[in-house]
């Protein structure tokens, strides 16, 4: 039983990394050559929040840090800044996951909205503090709004298609411990 659950744990962890690589691949495709006035949703952070709230053992901190750092390097952002902020945000959500599993989806969505807002505002503040160029407010707000609008779709895909469901009281995690 534990071998099966350990293999499922590593299968889901590698599935998250594969999902992140697919998101990054499509993000890097040169579909447009002119800059846009708006930014699309941050799917990587959205999926990390959804997986972190549902099954925190599927997205440990080291995997999240590696995936977000790779995203920083590939998307030519300051290395480690967005990764650190996103990691802090997702870990905060993971620590609140036990309280949010009995709450409604609206409470989860509000928690993700607060964390996402703090990550984006923290990124702007730290970029400004380091005297680096900051993106326009329009880009930040459209990215935040887009991520919040597609978050229910991310949760639907996470729950319905990928099988990452919320734990119920008394369930066992992938290592056989009570949740």
C-alpha atoms as one frame of an Amber mdcrd trajectory, in Angstrom:
protein
   0.000   0.000   0.000   2.717   2.490   0.866   4.662   1.636  -2.299   1.596
   2.440  -4.357   0.986   5.695  -2.493   4.668   6.677  -2.744   4.631   6.020
  -6.475   1.441   8.093  -6.789   3.112  10.873  -4.797   6.109  10.965  -7.141
   3.876  10.591 -10.178   1.881  13.656  -9.137   5.026  15.630  -8.300   6.471
  14.859 -11.719   3.074  15.663 -13.227   3.222  19.132 -11.688   6.713  19.682
 -13.075   5.546  18.497 -16.500   2.552  20.831 -16.323   4.860  23.723 -15.424
   7.145  22.898 -18.349   4.186  22.827 -20.750   2.972  26.205 -19.461   6.468
  27.655 -19.871   6.795  26.159 -23.358   3.613  27.828 -24.553   4.579  31.054
 -22.803   7.855  31.148 -24.730   6.353  30.508 -28.169   6.776  33.603 -30.343
   3.115  34.076 -31.246   3.216  37.878 -31.224   6.107  40.118 -32.128   4.688
  43.380 -30.808   4.243  44.103 -27.105   0.685  43.988 -25.839  -0.980  46.557
 -23.632  -2.299  43.822 -21.337  -0.873  40.707 -19.715  -2.389  37.260 -19.667
  -3.026  35.237 -16.535  -0.178  33.657 -14.606  -1.208  30.040 -15.048   1.859
  28.687 -13.301   1.086  30.541 -10.079  -2.606  29.672 -10.405  -1.912  25.944
 -10.697   0.631  26.110  -7.865  -1.986  27.728  -5.613  -4.669  25.213  -6.562
  -2.399  22.194  -6.070  -0.952  23.641  -2.867  -4.401  24.109  -1.359  -5.671
  20.687  -2.381  -2.666  18.431  -1.889   0.311  20.234  -0.338   2.455  17.094
  -0.439   2.290  17.110  -4.258   4.081  20.475  -4.471   6.894  20.607  -1.893
   8.822  23.813  -1.456  11.925  22.582  -3.311   9.938  21.694  -6.430   8.077
  25.009  -6.310  11.320  26.943  -5.859  12.951  25.106  -8.768   9.986  25.578
 -11.098   9.573  29.285 -10.288  13.317  29.910 -10.549  13.361  28.201 -13.946
  10.446  30.441 -14.959  12.386  33.501 -13.802  15.389  32.500 -15.871  13.427
  31.577 -19.005  11.141  34.624 -18.881  14.071  36.975 -18.209  12.838  38.290
 -14.887  15.218  39.157 -12.046  16.340  35.683 -10.932  14.799  34.611  -7.676
  12.571  37.603  -6.906   9.299  36.296  -8.341  10.308  32.776  -7.320  10.748
  33.808  -3.677   7.523  35.801  -3.574   5.510  33.053  -5.275   7.013  30.430
  -2.976   6.114  32.478   0.108   2.577  32.974  -1.215   1.973  29.310  -2.044
   3.483  28.158   1.246   1.171  30.589   3.041  -1.794  29.055   1.224  -0.555
  25.554   2.022  -0.444  26.422   5.718  -4.068  27.626   5.514  -5.199  24.625
   3.473  -6.530  22.674   6.438  -8.819  25.572   7.421  -9.909  26.217   3.843
 -10.831  22.625   3.014 -14.093  22.953   4.941 -14.803  26.459   3.641 -16.635
  27.367   0.469 -14.979  27.953  -2.869 -15.565  31.687  -2.446 -13.372  31.704
   0.675 -10.645  29.830  -1.208 -10.915  32.223  -4.131 -10.686  35.217  -1.799
  -7.594  33.765  -0.107  -5.938  33.197  -3.478  -6.885  36.751  -4.516  -5.258
  38.212  -1.395  -2.083  36.151  -1.830  -1.869  36.950  -5.543  -2.339  40.669
  -4.853   0.378  40.634  -2.211   2.786  38.754  -4.495   2.257  41.211  -7.361
   2.449  44.293  -5.138   5.497  42.895  -3.335   7.167  42.305  -6.681   6.468
  45.898  -7.760   7.728  47.274  -4.453  10.949  45.263  -4.470  11.652  46.059
  -8.123  11.193  49.754  -7.350  13.345  49.472  -4.238  16.160  47.961  -6.329
  15.685  50.748  -8.915  14.783  48.230 -11.617  12.184  49.037 -14.266   8.713
  48.052 -13.123   5.936  46.990 -15.471   3.043  49.380 -15.911   0.100  49.184
 -13.548  -2.065  48.062 -16.463   0.081  44.984 -16.996   0.081  44.087 -13.313
  -3.650  44.611 -12.882  -4.607  42.688 -16.019  -2.335  39.818 -14.986  -3.920
  39.724 -11.543  -7.471  40.043 -12.873  -6.841  37.439 -15.565  -5.423  34.969
 -13.076  -8.384  35.460 -10.748 -10.872  35.090 -13.589  -9.363  31.813 -14.815
  -8.782  30.425 -11.299 -12.149  28.597 -11.274 -11.166  26.954 -14.583  -7.803
  26.021 -13.085  -9.580  24.454 -10.102 -11.954  22.605 -12.431  -9.034  21.217
 -14.439  -7.119  20.377 -11.259 -10.054  18.608  -9.655 -11.901  17.116 -12.594
  -9.213  16.285 -15.116  -6.017  15.839 -13.090  -7.628  14.227 -10.054  -6.076
  16.509  -7.437  -8.894  16.694  -4.909  -9.195  18.351  -1.520  -8.526  16.106
   1.416 -11.389  15.251   3.717 -10.982  14.992   7.485  -9.606  11.552   8.311
  -8.118  10.944   4.865  -4.606   9.614   4.572  -1.967  11.540   2.717   0.380
   9.916   0.224   2.720   8.823   3.024  -0.037   7.100   5.034  -0.445   9.771
   7.721  -3.796  11.173   8.803  -4.606  14.575   7.377
